[in-house]
Amino acid sequence: MEGENMTLFEASKEKEYEIKNLLVEEAVTRRLQALGLNDGVRVRVLNRKKKGALIIKVRGTRLALGKHLSANIEVEEVQPCPV
Protein backbone atom coordinates (compact mmCIF):
# COMPACT_ATOMS: atom_id res chain seq x y z
CA MET A 1 0.00 0.00 0.00
CA GLU A 2 1.42 3.35 -1.00
CA GLY A 3 0.47 6.63 0.59
CA GLU A 4 1.40 10.08 -0.56
CA ASN A 5 4.60 11.69 0.66
CA MET A 6 4.47 13.42 4.02
CA THR A 7 7.03 14.40 6.60
CA LEU A 8 8.15 12.18 9.43
CA PHE A 9 6.78 14.82 11.82
CA GLU A 10 3.28 14.17 10.41
CA ALA A 11 3.67 10.40 10.78
CA SER A 12 1.39 8.41 13.08
CA LYS A 13 2.59 6.47 16.09
CA GLU A 14 3.10 2.70 15.62
CA LYS A 15 3.03 2.86 11.80
CA GLU A 16 5.86 2.04 9.44
CA TYR A 17 7.27 4.46 6.86
CA GLU A 18 9.90 4.46 4.15
CA ILE A 19 12.28 7.42 3.94
CA LYS A 20 11.97 9.18 0.58
CA ASN A 21 14.08 12.31 0.97
CA LEU A 22 16.18 14.21 3.52
CA LEU A 23 15.58 17.95 3.13
CA VAL A 24 18.25 19.25 5.54
CA GLU A 25 21.71 20.78 5.24
CA GLU A 26 24.41 18.58 3.73
CA ALA A 27 26.29 18.12 7.03
CA VAL A 28 23.07 17.08 8.79
CA THR A 29 22.18 14.75 5.90
CA ARG A 30 25.55 13.01 6.25
CA ARG A 31 25.04 12.62 10.02
CA LEU A 32 21.54 11.18 9.59
CA GLN A 33 22.82 8.80 6.92
CA ALA A 34 25.59 7.68 9.30
CA LEU A 35 22.83 6.87 11.81
CA GLY A 36 21.06 4.72 9.20
CA LEU A 37 18.48 7.21 7.91
CA ASN A 38 18.96 6.72 4.18
CA ASP A 39 16.48 6.86 1.30
CA GLY A 40 14.50 3.63 1.12
CA VAL A 41 15.06 2.68 4.78
CA ARG A 42 11.99 1.76 6.83
CA VAL A 43 11.34 3.47 10.14
CA ARG A 44 8.64 3.06 12.79
CA VAL A 45 7.38 5.88 15.01
CA LEU A 46 7.49 4.56 18.58
CA ASN A 47 6.51 7.65 20.53
CA ARG A 48 5.74 11.33 20.18
CA LYS A 49 6.84 13.77 22.89
CA LYS A 50 4.92 16.90 23.88
CA LYS A 51 7.35 19.41 22.37
CA GLY A 52 7.41 17.72 18.97
CA ALA A 53 10.27 15.27 19.38
CA LEU A 54 9.78 11.79 17.92
CA ILE A 55 11.22 8.50 19.07
CA ILE A 56 11.72 6.27 16.03
CA LYS A 57 13.10 2.81 15.43
CA VAL A 58 15.45 2.42 12.50
CA ARG A 59 17.41 -0.76 11.77
CA GLY A 60 16.88 -2.03 15.32
CA THR A 61 18.02 1.20 17.01
CA ARG A 62 15.91 3.83 18.74
CA LEU A 63 16.59 7.45 17.83
CA ALA A 64 15.12 10.70 19.09
CA LEU A 65 14.60 13.42 16.49
CA GLY A 66 13.51 16.98 17.16
CA LYS A 67 10.75 18.69 15.22
CA HIS A 68 13.24 20.60 13.03
CA LEU A 69 14.69 17.34 11.72
CA SER A 70 11.53 15.25 11.52
CA ALA A 71 9.66 18.03 9.66
CA ASN A 72 12.34 17.90 6.95
CA ILE A 73 12.38 14.15 6.30
CA GLU A 74 9.91 13.02 3.64
CA VAL A 75 8.39 9.60 4.17
CA GLU A 76 5.74 7.36 2.67
CA GLU A 77 3.59 4.96 4.67
CA VAL A 78 4.19 1.28 3.94
CA GLN A 79 2.73 -1.99 5.15
CA PRO A 80 4.75 -3.44 8.04
CA CYS A 81 6.97 -6.40 7.27
CA PRO A 82 5.58 -9.63 8.72
CA VAL A 83 7.54 -10.73 11.78
C-alpha positions in Angstrom: 0.0 0.0 0.0 1.4 3.4 -1.0 0.5 6.6 0.6 1.4 10.1 -0.6 4.6 11.7 0.7 4.5 13.4 4.0 7.0 14.4 6.6 8.1 12.2 9.4 6.8 14.8 11.8 3.3 14.2 10.4 3.7 10.4 10.8 1.4 8.4 13.1 2.6 6.5 16.1 3.1 2.7 15.6 3.0 2.9 11.8 5.9 2.0 9.4 7.3 4.5 6.9 9.9 4.5 4.2 12.3 7.4 3.9 12.0 9.2 0.6 14.1 12.3 1.0 16.2 14.2 3.5 15.6 18.0 3.1 18.2 19.3 5.5 21.7 20.8 5.2 24.4 18.6 3.7 26.3 18.1 7.0 23.1 17.1 8.8 22.2 14.8 5.9 25.5 13.0 6.3 25.0 12.6 10.0 21.5 11.2 9.6 22.8 8.8 6.9 25.6 7.7 9.3 22.8 6.9 11.8 21.1 4.7 9.2 18.5 7.2 7.9 19.0 6.7 4.2 16.5 6.9 1.3 14.5 3.6 1.1 15.1 2.7 4.8 12.0 1.8 6.8 11.3 3.5 10.1 8.6 3.1 12.8 7.4 5.9 15.0 7.5 4.6 18.6 6.5 7.7 20.5 5.7 11.3 20.2 6.8 13.8 22.9 4.9 16.9 23.9 7.3 19.4 22.4 7.4 17.7 19.0 10.3 15.3 19.4 9.8 11.8 17.9 11.2 8.5 19.1 11.7 6.3 16.0 13.1 2.8 15.4 15.5 2.4 12.5 17.4 -0.8 11.8 16.9 -2.0 15.3 18.0 1.2 17.0 15.9 3.8 18.7 16.6 7.5 17.8 15.1 10.7 19.1 14.6 13.4 16.5 13.5 17.0 17.2 10.7 18.7 15.2 13.2 20.6 13.0 14.7 17.3 11.7 11.5 15.3 11.5 9.7 18.0 9.7 12.3 17.9 6.9 12.4 14.1 6.3 9.9 13.0 3.6 8.4 9.6 4.2 5.7 7.4 2.7 3.6 5.0 4.7 4.2 1.3 3.9 2.7 -2.0 5.2 4.8 -3.4 8.0 7.0 -6.4 7.3 5.6 -9.6 8.7 7.5 -10.7 11.8 
